[in-house]
Amino acid sequence: MDPVAFKNKLFRCADDATRDSWALELFHWQAEQVAPYAEYLKHLAVNHAQIKRTQDIPYLPVELFKAHEVKASGFPAIKTFSSSGTTGQ
């Protein structure tokens, strides 16, 4: 999956049903490819394959971004974002 192309596809979508379908596709991919997120789902006892609605997708707590590199394996970081809320400064 090309993340940039997928993001562009997702944000240019005209109707909610298609957008939700693509968001679920992205969620399932992230649940398999982003190790900290997969581990978080495991701790919640969430089987990502059973998630069928975008409203049921678990959010990753901000604290995990502080302690882990949250990105898909095999993808280099393109940009790094930090704020006073996440850096403690």
Sequence and secondary structure as in RCSB ss.txt:
>XXXX:A:sequence
MDPVAFKNKLFRCADDATRDSWALELFHWQAEQVAPYAEYLKHLAVNHAQIKRTQDIPYLPVELFKAHEVKASGF
PAIKTFSSSGTTGQ
>XXXX:A:secstr
  HHHHHHHHHT  SHHHHHHHHHHHHHHHHHH HHHHHHHHHHT  GGG  SGGG     HHHHHHS  S TT 
  S     HHHH  
